[in-house]
Structures are given as structure tokens and as C-alpha cells.
Amino acid sequence: MSALVYFSSSSENTHRFMQRLGLPATRIPLNERDRSMSGSEFG
């Protein structure tokens, strides 16, 4: 199974939902300083 990629705003509603699912997932950073992933992570 491949990991999901999602964006969650500062309210973090989507982030909490994804945590409850318990599936492998990668969060798209909210702002530039949090960005540590490269495009290769999205396959």
C-alpha cells in the first residue's frame, strides 16, 4: 500500500483525521520553513 499525501491548514482538522485513520501518510508542509521534503517523495 502506498502512503497518502495530504495538506492540513493551521486548524489541523485534516491532520487529526489522518492520525485517526492510522494509515501511512505524509503531510505537505504548511509553510516554507517546515519544508524538508523533495518532489521525489511523491513518486
C-alpha positions as CSV (number, residue, x, y, z in Angstrom):
1,M,0.0,0.0,0.0
2,S,1.4,3.4,-0.9
3,A,1.3,6.3,1.6
4,L,-1.2,9.1,1.3
5,V,-0.1,12.7,0.9
6,Y,-2.3,15.4,2.4
7,F,-2.4,19.1,3.3
8,S,-3.7,20.4,6.6
9,S,-4.2,24.1,7.4
10,S,-3.3,25.6,10.7
11,S,-6.6,24.3,12.2
12,E,-5.1,20.8,11.8
13,N,-8.5,19.2,11.3
14,T,-7.3,17.1,8.4
15,H,-4.1,16.2,10.4
16,R,-6.2,14.8,13.2
17,F,-8.4,12.9,10.8
18,M,-5.4,11.3,9.2
19,Q,-4.0,10.3,12.6
20,R,-7.2,8.6,13.4
21,L,-7.1,6.6,10.2
22,G,-3.8,5.1,11.2
23,L,-2.6,4.8,7.6
24,P,0.9,5.7,6.3
25,A,0.8,9.3,5.3
26,T,3.0,12.3,4.6
27,R,1.8,15.8,5.4
28,I,2.6,18.7,2.9
29,P,4.2,21.4,5.0
30,L,2.1,24.4,5.9
31,N,4.9,27.0,5.3
32,E,8.3,27.2,3.6
33,R,10.4,26.9,6.7
34,D,8.8,23.5,7.5
35,R,9.6,22.2,4.0
36,S,12.1,19.4,4.2
37,M,10.7,17.0,1.6
38,S,11.6,16.9,-2.1
39,G,9.3,16.1,-5.0
40,S,10.8,12.6,-5.2
41,E,8.8,11.7,-2.1
42,F,5.6,12.0,-4.1
43,G,6.8,9.4,-6.7
